[in-house]
């Protein structure tokens, strides 16, 4: 077994070297084969392996005309500071491909600042996918703070709350909110918010120079419902109140206005009103199921910058 593990590790080392030679150093597969003392076919397989194993992360750094046009239309329609539209893969059912990579590039751009910044982080599948694309960095002069509680209903760490992932990858000082995502009552939430440590975290989140959030939808396959954060009854109650989406577990209607339900009064974390006051909020979101939720988020006035895909942008501007 040990020998098999060693062989596997060696093969990944070779794949990483081949991937670096091809994508970073610009060598042809023939040149890689010569430098590594292997056949051209083996070099080709190793380069492919470097991608499939996530050893090499490829980002497109060229604007595409149609994407630029859609980005400008979205910027004008919703009064955005900036919008980035990435190409879509017609054959892919993923809602994160492209958006996650572009989001990671934006996150890294802020983290590379030599001046200390406060970065606030929300939650969601797309945001988590973006965090997984980050390169290791040493950002001990920055602070990363959570917008929400970090504990799932079963007592475990909320899987799509990504502050711990960020802190581990970029070595920034992290400020999680060690509380349940949703309190048992509005009274409990109010009591928890008065605790000195939590109050300080909420204050820090409101002072963020840049905030990254995901956008969640409330369809039949709403992630919050499937993952057990809300019950069937609460889901039905939200829909009855007109809710179409959520940002960091804060629910809003098609016009971007917070819905008035008991559930919204129990959410731990920053409110949409306080989020609107932060310096800059960037949303990473795409996918057909999220179109209505994204449109509502854009109308809320909370979002300053949107990163989305071409198909979603086309639906938003239709």
N, C-alpha and C positions, 0 to 999 in steps of 0.2 A: 504493500500500500504506500509506503514511504517513497519508493522509487517512482510509482505512478504520479504521486503528488509533485515530486521533484521535476519529472518530465513535463507535467502540465505547467509548472511555474516557469521552466526554461522556455517552453513554447510561447508563453505570454511575453516573456522578456524579448524573445526574437520578434514577436509580432509588434511590440512597442517600438523596437529599434527600426524595423522595416517601415512601420507607419510614420515614424519621425523622418526617416530618410526620404520617404515619398512626399508627404504632405508639408513638411516644414523645410527640409533641405532641398526639395525639388528634384530629386533623383528619378530617373526612369526605372522601370522594373528590371531592365537589363543591368543597369548600374548597381542597383541594390543587390542583385544576384551575385555580381562580381565582388562587391565589397563584403558580402556576408558569406561568400563561398558556397552558395546554394544554386539550385536551378531557377530559371525564370518562373516556372510554374509554381515552385515553392514560395518564391518571393511574392507572386501574385496572391497566393493563398494567405500568406502572413499579413499582407497589406489589408486584405478583406477581413481577416480576423481582428486586426487592430480596430476596425470600425465596429464590427458586430459585438465585440467585448467592451465597447465604450472607452477604449484606450485613447482613441483620437476623436476629438469633437470638432466637426466641421461646421463653420458658419459662413453663410453667404454674405459677402460685403459688396454687393452691387445692386443699385436700385433698379427696379423693373417698372417700366412706364405705366402700365395699368395699375400697379400697386400704388405708385406715387399719386396718380389721379384720384384713386379712392381715398387715400390718406388725406389729400387736400379737401375733398368733398366732406369727409367726416369732420375735419378740423373746422371748416366753415359752418357746417350745420349745427354742431354742438358747442362751438366756442372753445375748442380745445387749444392748449398751448402747443401741443405736438401730437402727432399720430404716426405710428409706423404700421404698415400693412405688409405682411410677408406672403410669399407664394403659398398656394395650397396644393396638396397632392390629391387629385381626383379619386384615386384608388384607395386612399387611406381613410379609415374611420376614426383616426386619432384626432382629438381636439387640442393637443398640446404641441405636436410637431411644428417646428418653425417658430411658433409663438414663444415656446420655452427657451429656445436658443437665443432669440432676439431679446427676450426679457433678461436672460443671464448676462448678455453683453451690456445691457443698461445698468444692471446691478453692479457689475464689475467696474463700469465707468465711474460710478459714484464711490465705490470702495477704494479706487486708486487715488482718490484725492489725498493730498498731503496734509490738508487741514482737517482737524477732527470734525466729524459730522455725527448726527443722530439719525439713524435709519430705522423706520418703523416697518414692521412686517405683519401682514395679515395671514390668511390661510387659503387653502384650496389646492386642487390637483395640479392646475397649470403652474401655480406659484411653486409648488413642490418640485415639479419637473424642471423648472428654471433653476432652482437652487441646486439640483443634482448636476447641472451643467457647469457650475462654478469651478474655476481653477483654484487650487489651494493658494492662499495669500496670508500675509501677516498684517492684520489690520487692528492691532491692539489699541491704536489711538482713536478708533471709532467705537460708537455704542450702537447696538442693535436691540430694539425693544419690541415686545409683542403688543399687538392691538387687542388681543382677546385673552380669555382664560385658556389654559393649556391642558386641562384634564377632561377626558372623555367621560360619558355617562357611566361606564363600567369601572372608572377609577384609573384607567391607563392613560399614558400620555396621548393626546389627540394626534392621530397619525398625520393629518394634513396641516397641522400647525408646525411651521417649519423653522421657528427661531433657533431650535437646538441644532438643526442641520447647518444653518448659516454660521452660527458661532463655531461649530466644529471645523468647518471648512476654511473660514477666513480668520479665525483666531481673534475676532472682535469681542469686546466686552458685551455680554448678553444680559438682557433684563426681561426674563419671562414673567408671566403672570400665573403663579402656581395656584390656580383656582379652577373650579369647574367652568366649562364653556357657558353653561346656563344654570343659574341658581334655582333652588327649589321654590323660591317666592321672590316677589319684588322687594319685600322687607329684608330678606337675607342678602339680596344683591346690594341694597343700600347700605347695609351694615358692613359688608365686605369692602365696599368702596371707601369706607371711612378709615380702614386700617392704614396705618402710616406707610407701610411698604407698598401697598396696592395704590394708594393715592399718589405716591411718588412715581410709580411706574406709569400711571395714567397721565400725569403731568409731563413726564419725559416724552411719552408718545405724542402728546399734543405739540411738543416743541420740535418734532422731527423736521429736518430739512427736506427729506424725501421719504415717501411712504409707498410701499409696494403692496397691492392687494389683488386678490382674485375676485371673480364674480360667480356666484352660484345661482342656479335656476331652481324653480320649485315645481317642475313637472312631475309626472308619476314616478320617474326614476331620479328624483332629487337626491343628491349625495347625502344631505343632512338626514333624510328619511331612511335611506338604505343603510347608512352607517350608525343609526340609532340615536342621533342627537335630538331628533324630534319624533313624537309619536304620530300614528295615523290620524288621531283626533286633532293634534296640534297642526298637522299639515293641512287638514281640511279647514281648520279655523283660519289659517293664514290665507288660503285660497279664497275663502268666503269674504275676508277683509280686503281682497284685491291685491295681495302680495304677488309679485312676479319674480323677485330675485332677492339676493342678500349679498352684502359685503361685510365680511367679518362677523357673520351671524346677525347683522342688523337688516331687518326686512323692509322692503319698500314696494310701492305700487308702480304701475306703468309710467307714471309721471315723475317717478323718483322721490315721492314723498313717503316718509316713514309711515307704516301702517300701525293703527292703534289696536293692538291685541295684548292680552296679558303676557304672552310669550316675549314680546319685545321689551317688556318691563323687567324681565328676568335675566336678560343677556348680560354677561360679565364682559366688560371691555368698553372701548371708546365708542361714543355715539356718532351717528352720521353727521350731526351738527358740529361736533368738535372735530371730526375728521375733515370736514369742509374747511376748517380754519387753519389746517396745517399748510406748510409752505407749498408742497407739490405732491400730488397723489397720482401714481401710475398704476393703471389696471392692466393685467395680463389676462386676456380672455378670448375664446373663440369657440366655434361649434354651433351647428344649427339649433340645438336645444337651448342654447343660451342667448339667442338673438334678442328675444323680448327682455330678458334680464339685463343684457348689456345696454339696450336702448334706454331702459328705465334708469340704469346707473348713470348714463351719460346725461340724462335730463335732470338728474338730482343736483348737479353742480358740484358734486364731490370729486369727480374725475377730471384731472388736468391733462393727463397723457394716456393714450390708449395704444396698446400693442395687440393686434389681432391678425387674423388671416384673411386672404383675399375673398373667399367665399362668404365669410361672415360680414366683411366690409361691404360687399355687394348687396347683401340682404339689408344691412342697416341703412344704406343710401337709396334703396329701391323706393 
